[in-house]
Amino acid sequence: MTIPPEIQPLISQVRRQYPQLAHLPDESIAELILQTLLEQHPRGKTDIGSMSAYECGVYGEHLLSTGRWQEAESFFLAQLEKGERENNLDQQMQAYIHLGRLCRDRGDLPHAMTLYQQALTLAEQLGDRRLRGVIYDQLGTTYHRQGSYSEAMEYYRKSLEIDEQRGDERGLAVSYINLGTMYVEQRDYDRALQAYRKSLEYSTKLGMERESARAYGNLGVVYREQGQYDLAIKMFEKSLVVVQK
């Protein structure tokens, strides 16, 4: 699952409060947080009228992660409407991010781009560097899907720069994977290897199993392209070990 931006800050808090959960990947903790938030809603999970803008976004993300796109869209639009009514720029921004991802996932890339740009305008207005980095990453992925590789690289680098400024090692693990993928598209295999190794360094350190598996698998792809088949097999095997944990 893609972790909602509003859930990200809660993950480290949960790790501190519940050390027994520290071994779980971010995605598993995010799912627990989402489920808890939904169960705490006093009037049922689908009563849009009684939900706050934030709760609409949380439940919409839950629906999106389970493939219920049309239902998810109604909750994201409600989040946007409530945010506008309350003049809550943060919730408006979150809604635009959610709607952008939804449009991108169903293939409406131009609309997704417009929504992400609206979110970016609000993030800049709020001075939220963390979410600016998230939006840059999403814009990079959208440009990548359009085949606009130079633009994708530009936004991935912007996201990486913010991660570095903030010392966000989890963000760096993801940003380096994205950069590595762009280098592979350009057949710049040496830089791709460097990027994937950096991602693996951070993801292994932080126990980010999903990113570690991706990094190993992508290293395997590069070694295979270079004709280093023994190394490629070794990386694929390591990726499989992580996935099967």
N, C-alpha and C positions, 0 to 999 in steps of 0.2 A: 504494500500500500504506500501511497504518497502521504507523508505525515502533514496534516494541516498546519499552517504557520502558527495558529493560535495554540496548538497543542505542544509545539516544540519546547517552549520555556518550562512546561510542566514536567517534562521527562526527567530533567536533572533533579528537580524537586522530589519526584517519586523515588528516584534512585537513592537520594539522601535519607528520605524518611523510611524507606523499606529496603534495607541492605540485601535482603533475601532475593530481591528482584534484580539486583545489579548485573547478574549474568545474562539477563534477557536482552535481545536486540531492541533498538529503538522502536521498531515497528510493533513488536509485541506489547511493549509498555504503552505505546500510543493507542493500541486497540483496547487495552484495559481502561485507559483514561476515558476514551470515547464511550465505552460501554457503561462506565460508572456515571458519567455525565448524563447519559440518556436515561438510565434507571432512576436518577434523582429528580427528573422532571416531574412535577406534581400532577400534571393533567394528562399524562400519556405522551407517547413519543411523537405522534403525528398531528398534534393540535397546533397548527401553525399560528393561529390567532393568539394563543396564550404564551407562545415562546418569545424569548428575547431575540434580538438580532444574532447575538453570539450563539444561542442554542440552535437557531435555524441553520447557521453555518456548520455547526458540529454535526447535526443530524443529516444535513445535505451531504457532507463529506462521507458519512457512514453509508448513505445510499449510493453515492458515486463509487465507493470502493467495492460495493457488491454488484455493480453493473446496472443499477436502476437509475439510468441517466435522466429520464423524463421526470421522475419524482424528485430526484436531486435538484434539478433545475428550478422547480417550484420553490424549494426551500432556499436556494441561493438568491432567487429573485426577491423572496420575502426578506431575506437578510439585507439586501440592498435597499429595499423600500423602507424598512424599519430604520436602517442606518441614516438614510436621507431625512426621514421624518424627525429623527432625534438629533440631526446634525452631527452624527458620530462618524467622523472621517475614517477612523480605524476600521469600523465594521463595513463601511462602503468599500474601502480598499480590499478587505478580506473577501468580500463578495465578488469583486471584480477578478481577484486571483482565482477563486473557485470556478467562476463562470468561464474564465479563460481556459482553465484546464479542461473543463467539460467540453467546450467547443473544440479544443485541440484534439481531445481523445476521440471525438466523433467525426473528425476530419474537416471541420470548418476553420481552417487555419487563418484566413484573413480576419474573421470575426474575433478569433482568439487573440490575434496580434493587437487589435483595437482595444480589447478588454485589458490586456496586460499593460498597454501604454497608459490607459486610464488609471490602473492600479499604481503604476510607477509615478505618475504625476502626484497622486495622493501620498505615496510613500516619501517623495521628496518634500512635499509640503509639510509632512509630519516630522521630517528629519529622522525617519526610521531606517538606519543603515542595514540592519539585519534583513528586513523585508525587501529593501532594495536589492540586496544580494539574491534573495529568493526569486524575485521577479526577473532579474537579469538571467538567472539560470533557466527560468521557464521560457523567456524570450529566446535564449540560445537554443533550447530544445525545439521550439516552434520553427525557428529559422532552419534548423537542421532538417526537420521533416519536410520543409519546403525545398530543400536542396540548395539553400543559400548559405554555403559553408563559410564564407568570409564573415558574414554578419553573425553567424552562430558562434564562430571563434571569438569575435569581438565581445559578445555578451558573456560568454563563458569566462573570458579573461577578466571582465569587470566583476563578475561574481567571485572569482578567485581572489582578486585584489581586496575585496571587502572581507572575505574570509580571513585573509592574511592580516589585515588591519585589526580585525576583532579577535584574532587568535582562536578562531573557530575551527578546531581540528576536525570535527565531524563534517562541517561544511567543506573543508579542504579535501577530505576523503572522496566526496562526491564530485567536487569541481575538477580534481585531477583526472578522474575517470572520464568526465566529459571532454576535457582537453585531449586526453589520449585518443579518444574516439575520433576527434577532428583531425589529429595528426595521422591516424590510420587512413582517413579519407584522402589525405594529401600524399600518402605513401611515405611520410616522414617517419620511418619506423624507429629510428634512434630516439627521437623526441617522444614518440608514443610510449616506448619502453620506460623512459625516464618518468613520464607522467603516471603510468600504471604502477610503477614501483613506489612513487610517492604516495599514491592512493593506498596501496597495500600497507605501507609503513604506518599511516594514520589509522586505517581501518583495523589492522591487527592489534595495534596498541589499545584501541578503544573497544575492541570486541564487537565490531560492526560486521557480523558474519555475512550479511547480504553483499556488502561492498567488497569484502575480502574475496568472496566467491567470484564476483564480477571481475575484480582485478586479476585474479589468477586465470580466469577463463580468457580475458582479453590479452593477457601476456601470452597465453598459449596460441591465440590467433596470430599475434605478431610473429612469434617464433616459427609458426608453421609457414607464414608468408615468406620468411627469410630462409626457409629450408632447414631450419634447426629442429628437426622432428623429435629428437630425444627430449630436448628442452620443452617443446610444445606438449608432448605427452605428459611430462612431469607436471607442468602447470595445470593441464586439464584434470589430472588425477587429484591434485591439491584442491582444485575448485570443487570437485565431486565430494571429497572428504568433508569440506566445510558445509556443503549443501546437506549432506546426510547426517550431520550432527543432531 
